[in-house]
Amino acid sequence: MDLSHQRATFIGTGQMAAALASGFVRSLLRPSQICGCDPSEPARRQFQQTTGADCVVTEHPAEAMSEATVVILAVKPQVMPEVLRNLAPLLTKSPLVISVAAGITLARMSAALPGGTRLIRVMPNTPALIGRGASAAAAGDTCTPEDVQLAQTLLSTVGLLQWVGEPLLDAVTGLSGSGPAYAFQIIEALSDGGVKMGLPRVVATRLAAQTLLGAAEMVLTQNQHPAALKDAVASPGGTTIAGLHALEQGGLRAALMNAVEAAALRSRQLGQ
């Protein structure tokens, strides 16, 4: 796909915007094809440092939108209504609009923007910062196959992209959107356990993190159900089954399922 004519404008230049922009530049676009718009001067400066010196940054939406072919809305859900109101008169060249705001539905955005605006809603996660993200996307009814392919090409630069029906995006938010925080807490807890049993903190944390990384790679590459991979580690009467029994007693699985549900329900509330 020839992307030489594309101009990607980010409305909001926070951490997720910087992650996506750096991914685009790493693989597809020149920094000069990226524009970041944000009222915060420090945020704009950090975005430009991450993306490249030739990246354009501005606090003026009209300037940012003047040549945009793709607009990425990377703002908090709470400010999205105001952002949409301000952008609506500026969408004169009909760019593709991609939102990464949790909970804000395609219908809600469509109602605030000019008729026929092509919209894609994406739920990324923070490992996109290192090109290991897990994102899911849903396309609006007015999107063309070319729009979907463009979004696929761009968003795949920061990790896995899965297309789903929009009603599933709240569940995605609860699982992969919030999931890194759950994983960080698990890593911290494993590290604490190692320290309790005598390991130095640095060693315990590195072993815990690498263990989760390796286990995740096995799930993605071995084409086996996680339960089968778990059973392969748990020898009869051995150490692992004793540890698994302790996790069951502590309610780990139920706690993680409840966390996904709680975050998904909160995403649904934000959309209302």
C-alpha positions in Angstrom: 0.0 0.0 0.0 1.4 3.4 -1.1 1.2 5.7 1.9 3.3 8.5 0.6 0.2 10.8 0.3 -1.1 10.1 3.8 -1.0 12.7 6.5 -1.8 11.5 10.0 -3.0 14.1 12.5 -3.3 13.2 16.2 -5.8 15.1 18.3 -4.2 14.7 21.7 -0.5 13.9 22.0 -0.3 11.8 25.2 1.3 8.5 25.7 -0.9 6.4 23.4 -0.7 9.0 20.6 3.1 9.0 20.9 3.2 5.1 20.9 1.1 5.0 17.7 3.0 7.8 16.0 6.3 6.2 16.7 5.0 2.9 15.4 3.9 4.6 12.2 7.3 6.3 11.7 9.2 3.1 12.6 7.6 1.2 9.7 5.5 3.3 7.3 5.5 7.1 7.4 8.0 9.9 7.6 7.9 12.2 10.6 6.9 15.0 8.3 3.7 13.0 7.5 2.7 13.2 11.2 1.0 16.1 13.0 0.2 16.4 16.7 -2.3 18.8 18.1 -2.6 19.5 21.8 -3.2 22.5 24.0 -0.3 21.4 26.3 3.1 22.6 25.2 5.0 19.9 27.2 2.8 17.2 25.7 3.5 18.5 22.2 7.2 18.7 22.8 7.4 15.2 24.1 5.3 13.9 21.1 7.7 15.6 18.7 10.8 14.2 20.5 9.3 10.7 20.3 8.1 10.9 16.7 10.9 12.9 15.1 12.1 16.5 14.6 10.2 16.8 11.3 6.9 16.0 12.9 4.6 19.0 13.0 3.1 20.0 16.3 0.5 22.8 16.9 -2.1 23.9 19.5 -4.5 25.0 16.7 -6.9 22.3 15.4 -7.5 24.2 12.1 -3.8 24.1 11.3 -3.6 20.4 12.3 -6.5 19.4 10.1 -5.6 21.4 7.0 -3.8 18.5 5.2 -5.0 15.5 7.3 -6.1 12.3 5.5 -6.3 10.3 8.7 -7.3 11.8 12.1 -6.6 9.9 15.2 -8.6 11.0 18.2 -6.4 10.2 21.2 -8.1 12.1 24.0 -9.8 11.0 27.3 -13.4 9.9 26.9 -14.5 12.7 29.3 -13.4 15.4 26.8 -14.4 13.7 23.6 -17.8 15.6 23.3 -16.0 18.9 23.3 -13.3 17.7 20.9 -16.0 16.4 18.4 -17.8 19.7 18.6 -14.6 21.6 17.8 -13.5 19.3 15.0 -16.9 19.0 13.2 -16.5 22.2 11.2 -12.9 21.3 10.2 -13.6 18.0 8.5 -14.1 19.6 5.1 -11.7 17.2 3.3 -13.4 14.0 4.7 -10.4 12.3 6.4 -10.7 8.9 7.9 -11.3 9.3 11.6 -9.9 6.7 14.1 -10.8 7.0 17.8 -8.9 5.3 20.5 -11.1 6.7 23.3 -12.6 4.0 25.6 -16.4 3.7 25.6 -17.2 6.4 23.0 -19.4 4.6 20.4 -19.4 5.0 16.7 -23.0 6.2 16.8 -22.2 8.9 19.3 -19.2 10.1 17.2 -21.2 10.0 14.0 -24.0 12.1 15.5 -21.5 14.8 16.4 -19.7 14.9 13.1 -20.7 15.7 9.5 -22.8 13.1 7.8 -20.9 10.4 6.0 -17.8 10.8 8.2 -15.8 7.5 7.9 -15.2 6.2 11.5 -13.1 3.4 13.0 -13.0 2.8 16.7 -9.9 1.1 18.2 -9.1 -0.1 21.7 -5.3 -0.3 22.0 -3.2 -1.0 25.1 0.0 0.4 26.5 2.5 -2.3 25.3 2.0 -0.5 21.9 4.7 1.7 23.3 7.2 -1.1 22.6 5.5 -2.5 19.5 3.8 -5.3 21.4 0.3 -4.0 21.7 -3.0 -5.9 21.6 -5.6 -3.9 19.9 -9.1 -4.5 18.6 -11.0 -2.4 16.1 -14.5 -1.9 14.7 -15.3 -0.1 11.5 -18.3 2.2 10.9 -20.9 1.5 8.2 -19.5 4.3 5.9 -15.9 2.9 5.9 -14.6 1.5 2.6 -12.5 -1.7 2.3 -9.6 0.7 1.6 -10.2 2.5 5.0 -10.1 -0.9 6.8 -6.9 -1.9 5.0 -5.3 1.5 5.8 -6.2 1.1 9.5 -4.9 -2.5 9.5 -1.6 -1.4 8.0 -1.1 1.5 10.4 -2.2 -0.2 13.6 -0.3 -3.4 12.9 2.9 -1.4 13.4 2.4 -1.4 17.2 1.4 -5.1 17.6 -1.6 -7.4 17.1 -4.8 -6.0 15.7 -8.1 -7.9 15.9 -11.3 -6.8 14.1 -14.5 -7.3 16.2 -18.1 -6.2 16.2 -18.4 -2.9 18.0 -20.6 -4.3 20.9 -17.5 -6.4 21.9 -15.2 -3.4 22.3 -16.2 -2.9 25.9 -15.2 -6.4 26.7 -11.9 -5.8 24.8 -11.4 -2.7 27.0 -11.8 -4.8 30.1 -9.5 -7.6 28.8 -6.6 -6.2 26.8 -7.1 -2.5 27.3 -6.9 -2.8 31.1 -5.0 -6.1 31.0 -1.5 -4.8 31.2 -2.3 -3.4 34.6 -3.4 -6.8 35.8 -0.2 -8.4 34.4 1.9 -5.8 36.1 0.2 -6.6 39.4 0.8 -10.3 38.8 4.5 -9.8 38.1 4.8 -7.6 41.2 3.1 -10.3 43.3 5.3 -13.1 41.9 8.3 -11.0 42.6 7.1 -10.4 46.1 6.8 -14.2 46.5 10.4 -14.6 45.3 11.6 -12.0 47.7 9.7 -13.7 50.6 11.6 -16.9 49.8 15.0 -15.2 49.7 15.6 -13.9 46.1 17.0 -10.5 45.6 14.3 -8.1 44.4 16.0 -7.4 41.0 16.4 -11.1 40.3 12.9 -11.9 41.4 11.3 -9.2 39.2 13.3 -10.2 36.1 12.4 -13.8 36.5 8.8 -13.0 37.1 8.5 -10.8 34.0 10.4 -13.2 31.8 8.2 -16.0 33.0 5.0 -14.2 32.0 6.6 -13.2 28.7 7.7 -16.7 27.9 4.3 -18.2 28.9 2.5 -15.7 26.7 4.7 -16.5 23.7 3.9 -20.2 24.2 0.2 -19.5 24.1 0.6 -17.5 20.9 2.9 -20.0 19.1 2.1 -23.5 20.4 -1.5 -23.6 19.2 -2.6 -25.3 22.4 -5.2 -24.3 25.0 -3.7 -22.6 28.0 -5.1 -25.4 30.2 -3.1 -28.0 28.2 0.1 -25.9 28.6 -0.6 -25.6 32.3 -1.1 -29.4 32.7 2.2 -30.0 31.0 4.0 -28.1 33.8 2.0 -29.7 36.6 3.6 -33.1 37.4 1.6 -35.4 39.8 2.4 -34.6 43.4 4.9 -31.9 42.3 5.6 -28.3 43.2 3.5 -26.7 40.4 0.3 -28.4 41.4 0.8 -27.4 45.0 1.2 -23.8 43.8 -1.9 -24.0 41.5 -3.9 -25.3 44.5 -2.8 -22.3 46.5 -4.0 -20.0 43.6 -7.3 -21.8 43.5 -7.7 -21.2 47.3 -6.9 -17.6 46.8 -9.5 -17.1 44.0 -7.1 -15.9 41.4 -9.1 -17.0 38.4 -12.4 -15.5 39.8 -10.6 -12.3 40.7 -9.2 -11.9 37.2 -12.6 -12.6 35.6 -14.2 -10.1 37.9 -11.5 -7.5 37.0 -12.3 -7.9 33.2 -16.0 -7.6 34.0 -15.6 -4.5 36.1 -13.5 -2.7 33.6 -15.8 -3.6 30.7 -18.8 -2.3 32.6 -17.0 0.9 33.4 -16.2 1.3 29.7 -19.9 0.8 28.9 -20.7 3.5 31.5 -18.3 6.0 29.9 -20.0 5.4 26.5 -23.3 6.6 28.1 
